[in-house]
């Protein structure tokens, strides 16, 4: 494609540059309006500068991608309500065998979960839980936060619903869910293992905890648990260190509660007995004290037992007379009463279990339909609406949790990127790079991967896919059909793993950083350079190894 007119090239470049600055640096001082408003501003400028006509701008919006994104977000909201991510969090700490075991679990759980529930969602719900686990075990949070973010990015590359750029690739390429999954799955599994090894090598000393420290921590936890229990009256006999006031108050309470219909004579005799006991405590030996207390308590129990038996006899006679009257009148024997609160609680529990089961079954059905090759966008939207109907409530609270700002961001980005493509600049640059980026030889794959990796960190991964996707696929299609499919999968793998390079490389990284910084009582600041020190070697090694395992 030849370059457009000079005016279109200049104005289109200005509009795209504004979009890029606000997408990468949403809080830039001279225009702190954020990513969503920045994408709309870029789209509006493309129309105002007449790079695109209004009709071309509307046509640039990809509705299937928006539908798939909306559907998966609604399903994720209902999965969160069904405690899916709570169970994932419990899985991290279940029978954990130390810091290294916890690190491996975080990597595996976040990678698998992000493949089906998107990397951003997993990072939102798991960050604070991972931070709590690190603090409770007296471990440095940095390795575990890096494990969560990096593994979520790697795992999300496996499926079309794992991240936004995969959504774009799946819709643009027409690759089925199953082909996408099995095409990248081997690279993902090996990439997660390699990522774990890199984390262990870099943070081995920080993760090394002596066994005796763990034992001491467990003992402290046990003591706290024991001290937190409230002792029942049955355990009072096991507390010989009580003073006289505590014993007298205990006896008073037993006499009061034991004889609700007691006379003044009983009260006087009890007070006399208490004063005698107090005198014995001051004069006698410890053994005599204990025997005196036991004898007094036993007498009270005997006296109280007689009164209780009398009351039971009276109440049983009263019940018998009532039942006799009921039987005489032809009525059934009254059943033991169950409180309304207990019935309501039981009903609520069963409704909750039924609701959870429905959410899990609908989600499973959605995944089966996607694997069967049904339309991904309509499958996700259908699953979302089925969950809304089965919930049988006003759907507004759940729909309000959908990130509509992300959907609007995508609309603006589609228009802005399409306008930039109309200038002819991307095509001109690709025409220069294309002979060196053909994927039918290792050198071409390496050049293409470097270009995608750099652009994904400079312009973000979704715009990179929108700019290069069609051109890379067309170049590969000239070789063979299988090479075209492989080119799309390579683009998905590299653009996704490229997000691990720096803290700004993906939204998942920023989510983990912000969630950790804002966490109450155990906040942690993950620095840009701290992430970069791990991100550079991890991204390069994982990307290179994964490329060798992707098949068309």
Protein Blocks (a to p, Z undefined) as FASTA:
>chain_A
ZZddfklmmmmmmmmmmmmmmmmmmmbfklcnbjmlmmmmmmmmmmmnomacfklmmmmp
cfklmmmmmmmmmmmmmmmmnommmmmmmmmmgopabjklmmmmmmmmmmmmmmmnojkl
mmmmmmmmmmmmmmmnopafklmmmmmmmmmmmmmmmpmklpmklmmmmmmnopafklmm
mmmmmmmmmmmmmmmmmmmmmmmmmmpccfklmmmmmmmmmmmmmmmpccdfklmmmmmk
bcfklmmmmmmmmmmmmmmmbcfklmmmmmmmmmmmmmmmmmmcfklmmmmmmmmmmmmm
mmmmmmmmmmmmmmmmmmmmmmmmmmmnopacddddddfklmmmmmmmmmmmmmmmmmmm
mmmmmmmmmmnopafklmmmmmmmmmmmmnopafklmmmmpcfklmmmmmmmmmmmmmmm
mnommmmmmmmmmmmmcckbfklmmmmmmmmmmmmmmnojklmmmmmmmmmmmmmmmmpm
mlmmmmmmmmmmmmmmmmmmpmmlpmklmmmmmmmmmpghiaccddfklmmmmmmmmmmm
mmmmmmmmpcZZ
